[in-house]
Amino acid sequence: MLIRPTLPRFVIGVVAAFAAVGCGGPAVPADGTDTSGADRADGGAQPDSPARDILASADATDDAPVRIDGTDVGVADSTLTDTVTPPPAFGCPALPSPTGMIVRVMPSQANQLPNIVSTAATGTTILLEDGTYRMTVAGEGSRRLNFRTAGVTIRSVSNDATRVILDGEYMTNEIINVVVSDVTLAHFTVMRAIDHPIHVYPGGTTGIRNVRLYGMRLIDGGEQFLKVNSNGADAWADDGRVECSFFQLTAAGRPHIERTPGGCYTGGIDTHGGRGWQVRLNRFEDMFCAGEGLAEHAIHFWVGSRDTVVENNTIVNCARGVGFGLVDAGMARTYTDNPYPGVSFIGHYDGVIRNNVIYATIPYFDTGIELAQARGARVFHNTVFTTPTATGFFSPIDYRFANTVVEIRNNLVSRTITVRNGAMGTLSNNLENVAAAYFANPAMVDFHLATGATSAIDRGMTVSGAGVDIDGDPHTVRAPDIGADERP
């Protein structure tokens, strides 16, 4: 076991990090509850769900990773072309054609869409025709899409998210609410919400499962773009999937960010107490505030989340990349099987962060991967790289607090991995302080290893659960390479 010496963090970064989540004390901050389903306080416990091997379920046979090359695929709506970067060509296939009851909706029916969604029967697929959906009615109840029946899908006819846009125009607090299981959102854009573009939480006293986002675009949320909460007591949202989707905060959207707590209350995915979520093959861009506080992570699971798989994502110019846990103590989900008896507080249980690329050039970038009271987390084969213009850069991978016990192996990073506050980690075959010459073309977010990256090629170690690289290749060609790319 290798324990690295504690490195002091830049003082302003410390203040901003805790201010961003409103941490005035040790307790997890509560989100203000409202009757329309806005953020809720999390706490309590729920009986443990059936045992499962979450890593085995995240295999390479379903939507296998392919090269992420940033190809411009165009934008359908002219109102977006000046402010929104088109999503990269992930190469993810469209979902299979729908079966069962199908309801087709036109943009001219935008005002009817909330009622269509809320009254849909189980097994219904709502197909959105191409165009921009803007409502002319007022009032949150008339504008929000509330999924209240399990087993409903909403997706575009074209399977092209750039051609179907749900625009909240900053007149809707939350554009989509999901409070039931087995809901799928696929192949359309949700943009310009006052708070969350999409909010998932149990609507009753039992938990929900299997909410899926696939091929989506989430643009310009005033708070976290995808928020996942409990019901405020002991029901949780588990086994969700976020795949092949694109998240971006634009320059036009940045002035609309919620300014309290901390001055910059936004981020990509923020999940409280969720178990078994998979976040894979997504791209996150520009989630930062310009000197007004530290934004939350592109991908964040905490408040006792468990068995999270974060793999093959690309994160570009976000304030923070991936976070498991956050605070030292407070309220969090617990489990009846009690996997770590005698440990007082755990912010995140187990899980893996693997084969992600995190890249930043902005001065507002802080940390690539944060592990805080993260027990049993594994961090394998990630690439974290910044340019000298990322002047606020603290750490590529930081693990902290006494209940943190992690594995960190085969990561390729442009600064030193840091440890603080009594955390413990097993570190091996990480390559630190690497230069741009190690990569094919960092400026184009091409982090394939260059031929001359000999200190990384074949220098990794074989680890169980390594996953596949950014092209979908296993780390078994020869000896594993270090980082998110495995050279053929």
C-alpha positions in Angstrom: 0.0 0.0 0.0 1.4 3.3 -1.1 0.4 6.4 0.9 1.5 9.7 -0.6 2.2 12.7 1.6 -0.6 15.2 2.1 -0.3 18.3 -0.2 -1.9 21.6 0.9 -4.7 22.8 -1.4 -4.9 26.3 -2.6 -7.0 28.2 0.0 -9.4 29.7 -2.5 -10.1 26.3 -4.0 -11.0 24.9 -0.6 -13.5 27.7 0.1 -15.0 27.5 -3.3 -15.4 23.7 -3.3 -17.4 23.7 -0.1 -19.3 26.9 -0.9 -20.4 25.3 -4.2 -22.5 22.8 -2.3 -23.4 25.0 0.6 -21.4 23.2 3.3 -21.7 25.3 6.3 -21.1 22.3 8.6 -20.7 18.6 8.5 -24.2 17.7 7.3 -25.0 17.0 3.7 -26.8 20.1 2.4 -30.6 19.8 2.0 -32.2 20.8 -1.3 -35.3 22.9 -0.7 -38.4 20.7 -1.2 -41.4 21.9 -3.1 -44.7 20.3 -4.1 -43.8 20.3 -7.8 -40.9 17.9 -7.3 -37.9 20.2 -7.0 -34.8 19.1 -5.1 -35.3 17.3 -1.8 -33.3 16.6 1.2 -31.8 13.1 1.3 -31.3 10.8 4.3 -32.4 7.7 6.0 -32.0 4.1 4.9 -33.6 1.6 2.5 -33.5 -2.2 2.6 -30.7 -3.5 0.5 -31.5 -4.3 -3.1 -30.6 -7.8 -4.4 -26.9 -8.6 -4.7 -25.4 -8.1 -8.2 -22.1 -7.7 -9.9 -22.5 -4.3 -11.4 -19.2 -4.5 -13.3 -20.3 -7.7 -15.0 -23.5 -6.0 -16.2 -21.5 -3.1 -17.8 -20.0 -5.2 -20.6 -18.7 -4.3 -23.9 -21.4 -6.0 -25.9 -24.1 -3.4 -25.5 -23.4 -0.1 -27.2 -19.7 -0.9 -27.3 -17.3 2.1 -27.0 -15.9 3.6 -30.2 -13.6 6.4 -31.0 -14.8 9.8 -29.9 -13.4 12.2 -32.5 -15.5 15.4 -32.1 -17.0 15.2 -35.5 -19.4 18.1 -36.3 -22.8 16.5 -37.1 -24.7 19.7 -37.4 -27.5 21.5 -35.6 -31.0 21.5 -36.8 -32.4 24.6 -35.1 -30.8 27.9 -36.2 -31.3 29.4 -32.7 -28.7 27.0 -31.4 -25.9 27.4 -34.0 -24.1 30.3 -32.4 -24.1 28.9 -28.8 -24.1 25.1 -28.8 -21.3 22.9 -29.9 -22.7 19.9 -31.8 -22.4 16.6 -30.1 -19.5 14.3 -31.2 -20.0 11.4 -33.4 -20.0 8.7 -30.7 -20.9 6.0 -33.1 -23.5 4.7 -30.7 -26.4 3.0 -32.6 -29.9 4.2 -32.3 -32.2 2.4 -30.0 -34.2 -0.4 -31.6 -37.4 0.5 -33.2 -40.3 0.9 -30.8 -43.0 -1.7 -30.3 -46.4 -1.6 -28.6 -48.5 1.6 -28.4 -47.0 4.5 -30.3 -48.1 8.1 -30.0 -46.7 10.6 -32.5 -46.4 14.3 -31.5 -45.7 17.4 -33.7 -44.0 20.6 -32.5 -47.4 22.3 -32.9 -48.6 20.1 -30.1 -46.1 21.4 -27.6 -48.8 22.7 -25.3 -50.5 19.3 -25.3 -47.2 17.4 -24.6 -47.4 17.5 -20.8 -50.8 15.9 -20.8 -49.8 13.3 -23.4 -46.8 12.3 -21.2 -48.7 12.3 -17.8 -51.6 10.1 -19.2 -49.5 7.7 -21.3 -50.1 4.0 -20.4 -47.4 1.5 -19.6 -45.7 0.3 -22.7 -46.3 3.5 -24.7 -43.6 5.1 -26.8 -44.1 8.8 -27.5 -42.4 9.7 -30.8 -41.4 13.4 -31.3 -41.3 14.7 -34.8 -38.4 16.9 -35.8 -38.6 20.6 -34.7 -38.4 22.8 -31.7 -41.1 22.4 -29.0 -41.8 25.7 -27.2 -44.9 26.1 -25.1 -47.1 29.2 -25.2 -48.8 28.5 -21.8 -47.7 29.8 -18.4 -47.3 28.0 -15.1 -45.0 25.1 -14.1 -47.8 22.6 -14.0 -48.8 23.3 -17.6 -45.2 23.2 -19.0 -43.5 20.4 -17.2 -43.4 16.8 -18.5 -44.3 14.6 -15.6 -43.7 10.9 -16.1 -46.1 9.3 -13.6 -46.6 5.8 -15.2 -43.8 3.2 -15.3 -42.6 1.8 -18.6 -43.0 4.8 -20.9 -40.5 5.9 -23.5 -40.2 9.3 -25.2 -37.8 9.6 -28.2 -37.4 11.3 -31.5 -38.7 9.9 -34.8 -35.4 10.7 -36.5 -33.1 9.3 -33.7 -31.2 12.6 -34.1 -31.1 14.7 -30.9 -30.1 17.8 -32.8 -33.3 17.8 -34.7 -35.8 17.6 -31.8 -35.5 20.3 -29.2 -37.5 20.8 -26.0 -36.8 24.4 -25.1 -37.8 25.6 -21.6 -36.8 29.2 -22.6 -35.9 29.7 -18.8 -39.7 29.7 -18.1 -39.8 26.2 -16.7 -38.1 25.2 -13.5 -37.8 21.5 -14.5 -38.6 20.4 -18.0 -38.8 16.7 -17.3 -39.7 14.9 -14.0 -39.4 11.2 -13.7 -40.8 9.6 -10.5 -41.4 6.0 -11.7 -39.4 3.1 -13.0 -38.5 1.9 -16.5 -38.7 5.3 -18.2 -36.5 5.9 -21.3 -35.6 9.3 -22.7 -33.7 9.0 -26.1 -32.5 11.0 -29.0 -33.7 14.5 -28.3 -32.5 17.8 -26.8 -33.6 19.4 -23.5 -32.4 22.9 -22.9 -32.8 26.2 -21.0 -34.4 25.1 -17.7 -34.4 27.5 -14.7 -33.3 24.6 -12.5 -32.9 21.0 -13.8 -33.6 20.0 -17.4 -34.2 16.5 -16.0 -35.0 15.5 -12.4 -35.4 11.9 -11.3 -36.7 10.8 -7.9 -39.1 8.3 -6.4 -42.6 9.7 -6.4 -43.9 7.5 -3.5 -42.6 5.5 -0.6 -40.8 2.8 -2.7 -37.7 3.1 -4.8 -37.6 3.3 -8.6 -35.2 1.7 -11.1 -34.1 1.6 -14.7 -34.4 5.2 -15.8 -32.4 5.5 -18.9 -31.0 8.5 -20.9 -29.7 7.5 -24.3 -28.4 9.7 -27.2 -29.6 12.8 -25.4 -28.4 16.4 -25.4 -28.8 18.5 -22.2 -27.9 22.1 -22.7 -27.9 25.0 -20.3 -29.4 24.0 -17.0 -29.6 26.7 -14.3 -28.7 24.0 -11.7 -27.5 20.4 -12.3 -28.5 19.1 -15.7 -29.6 15.7 -14.5 -30.5 15.6 -10.8 -31.2 12.3 -9.1 -32.7 12.4 -5.5 -34.4 10.2 -3.0 -37.9 10.9 -1.9 -36.5 12.7 1.1 -36.8 9.6 3.3 -35.9 6.0 2.4 -36.8 5.5 -1.3 -34.0 5.8 -3.9 -33.5 5.8 -7.6 -31.3 2.9 -8.6 -29.9 1.1 -11.7 -30.1 4.1 -14.0 -28.1 4.5 -17.2 -26.8 7.6 -18.9 -25.2 6.7 -22.3 -24.1 8.3 -25.5 -25.3 11.7 -24.5 -24.0 15.2 -24.6 -24.0 17.9 -21.8 -22.9 21.5 -22.3 -23.1 24.8 -20.5 -22.9 27.5 -23.1 -21.7 31.1 -22.8 -25.3 32.2 -23.3 -26.4 29.9 -20.6 -23.8 30.8 -18.0 -25.5 34.0 -16.8 -28.6 31.9 -15.9 -26.8 29.7 -13.4 -28.3 29.5 -9.9 -26.0 31.8 -7.8 -26.6 30.3 -4.4 -25.2 28.4 -2.7 -21.7 29.2 -3.5 -22.2 31.4 -6.5 -22.2 28.6 -9.1 -24.8 25.9 -8.3 -24.6 23.8 -11.5 -23.0 20.7 -12.8 -23.7 17.7 -15.1 -25.0 14.7 -13.3 -25.7 14.9 -9.5 -26.9 11.8 -7.9 -27.8 11.3 -4.2 -27.7 7.8 -2.8 -28.2 6.0 -6.1 -27.1 2.4 -6.5 -25.9 0.6 -9.6 -25.9 3.6 -12.1 -23.9 3.4 -15.3 -22.5 6.5 -16.9 -20.8 5.7 -20.1 -19.8 7.1 -23.6 -21.0 10.6 -22.8 -19.3 14.0 -23.4 -19.4 17.0 -21.1 -18.3 20.4 -22.0 -17.8 23.9 -20.4 -19.4 23.3 -17.1 -17.7 26.1 -15.2 -18.3 29.6 -13.8 -15.9 32.4 -14.6 -14.6 33.4 -11.2 -18.0 33.3 -9.5 -17.5 30.1 -7.5 -16.6 26.5 -8.2 -19.1 24.5 -10.3 -20.0 21.0 -9.4 -18.7 17.9 -11.2 -19.5 16.8 -14.7 -20.4 13.4 -13.0 -21.1 13.3 -9.3 -22.3 10.4 -7.1 -22.5 10.9 -3.4 -24.7 10.7 -0.2 -24.0 7.0 0.0 -24.2 6.1 -3.7 -23.0 2.6 -4.5 -21.6 0.4 -7.3 -21.4 3.3 -9.8 -19.7 2.6 -13.1 -18.3 5.7 -14.8 -16.5 4.7 -18.0 -15.4 5.9 -21.5 -16.6 9.5 -21.0 -14.9 12.6 -22.3 -14.9 15.7 -20.1 -13.7 18.9 -21.6 -13.2 22.2 -19.8 -15.4 21.5 -16.8 -14.6 22.8 -13.3 -14.5 19.3 -11.9 -14.5 15.9 -13.7 -15.8 12.9 -11.7 -16.6 12.8 -8.0 -17.4 9.9 -5.7 -18.4 11.4 -2.4 -17.8 15.0 -1.3 -18.0 15.8 2.4 -16.4 14.4 5.5 -19.6 13.5 7.4 -23.4 14.0 7.3 -26.5 12.1 6.3 -26.2 9.4 3.7 -27.9 6.2 2.5 -27.0 3.1 4.4 -27.5 -0.6 3.4 -28.8 -3.5 5.3 -25.9 -5.8 4.2 -23.5 -3.2 5.7 -20.5 -3.9 3.5 -18.1 -1.9 5.6 -19.1 -2.5 9.3 -17.7 -0.2 11.8 -17.1 2.7 9.4 -19.0 5.8 10.6 -19.7 7.6 7.3 -19.3 6.6 3.7 -19.9 9.1 0.9 -19.6 6.4 -1.9 -19.5 2.6 -1.8 -17.3 0.6 -4.2 -17.8 1.4 -7.9 -15.3 2.1 -10.7 -14.0 5.1 -12.7 -12.2 3.8 -15.8 -11.1 4.7 -19.3 -12.3 8.4 -19.1 -10.5 11.3 -20.7 -10.6 14.6 -18.8 -9.0 17.6 -20.5 -8.9 21.3 -19.5 -7.4 24.5 -20.8 -9.5 26.9 -18.7 -8.3 28.7 -15.5 -11.5 27.5 -13.7 -10.5 23.8 -13.8 -9.9 22.3 -10.3 -9.7 18.5 -10.1 -10.1 15.7 -12.5 -11.3 12.9 -10.2 -12.3 13.4 -6.6 -12.7 10.6 -4.0 -14.0 11.7 -0.7 -15.1 9.1 1.9 -15.1 6.8 -1.0 -14.7 3.2 0.3 -13.7 0.5 -2.2 -13.6 2.7 -5.3 -11.4 1.7 -8.2 -9.8 4.2 -10.5 -8.3 2.5 -13.6 -6.9 3.7 -16.9 -8.0 7.3 -16.9 -6.2 10.1 -18.8 -6.3 13.6 -17.1 -4.4 16.3 -19.0 -4.3 20.1 -18.7 -2.5 22.9 -20.5 -0.6 25.7 -18.7 -3.6 27.9 -19.2 -5.5 25.8 -16.6 -4.0 28.0 -13.9 -6.5 26.9 -11.1 -5.6 23.3 -11.5 -5.3 21.5 -8.2 -5.1 17.8 -8.8 -5.7 15.2 -11.5 -6.8 12.6 -8.9 -7.4 13.5 -5.3 -8.4 11.2 -2.5 -9.2 12.4 1.0 -10.7 11.7 4.4 -10.0 8.8 6.8 -12.8 6.5 5.6 -11.5 6.6 2.0 -9.8 3.3 0.9 -9.3 3.2 -2.9 -7.3 1.6 -5.7 -5.7 3.9 -8.2 -3.9 2.1 -11.1 -2.7 2.7 -14.7 -3.7 6.4 -14.8 -2.0 8.9 -17.1 -2.0 12.4 -15.6 -0.4 15.8 -16.1 0.3 16.5 -12.4 0.9 14.6 -9.2 -1.9 12.5 -7.6 -2.8 13.9 -4.2 -3.9 12.5 -0.8 -5.3 14.4 2.1 -6.9 14.1 5.5 -5.9 10.5 6.3 -7.2 8.8 3.2 -5.7 5.4 2.2 -5.0 4.2 -1.3 -3.2 1.4 -3.2 -1.4 3.1 -6.1 0.5 1.4 -8.9 1.6 2.0 -12.5 0.3 5.5 -12.6 2.3 7.9 -14.8 2.4 11.5 -13.5 3.5 14.9 -14.9 3.2 13.8 -18.5 3.7 16.2 -21.4 1.5 16.9 -24.4 3.9 15.0 -26.6 2.5 11.8 -25.1 -0.7 12.2 -27.1 -1.7 12.4 -30.8 -3.4 15.8 -30.6 -4.6 17.2 -27.3 -5.9 20.4 -28.8 -8.4 18.3 -30.8 -9.2 16.2 -27.7 -7.4 13.2 -29.4 -5.7 11.4 -26.5 -4.6 8.3 -28.3 -1.0 7.6 -27.3 1.7 8.9 -29.6 4.4 6.5 -30.8 6.9 8.1 -28.6 4.9 7.6 -25.4 7.2 4.8 -24.4 6.9 5.4 -20.7 3.1 4.6 -21.0 3.1 1.9 -23.7 3.1 -1.6 -22.2 3.9 -0.2 -18.8 0.6 -0.8 -17.0 -0.4 -3.7 -14.9 -3.2 -6.2 -15.5 -6.2 -5.4 -13.3 -9.5 -7.1 -12.9 -12.3 -4.8 -14.2 -10.1 -2.7 -16.4 -12.9 -2.3 -19.0 -12.2 -1.2 -22.6 -10.3 1.8 -23.9 -11.6 4.8 -25.8 -11.9 2.7 -29.0 -13.5 -0.3 -27.4 -10.3 -2.3 -27.3 -9.5 -4.4 -24.2 -6.3 -3.7 -22.3 -5.0 -7.2 -23.3 -3.1 -6.5 -26.6 0.2 -7.0 -24.9 1.0 -5.7 -21.4 -1.6 -2.9 -20.7 -0.8 0.6 -21.6 -1.2 3.4 -19.1 -4.1 5.7 -19.6 -7.4 5.5 -21.5 -5.9 4.4 -24.8 -4.6 1.0 -25.6 -2.4 1.0 -28.7 -3.0 -1.8 -31.2 
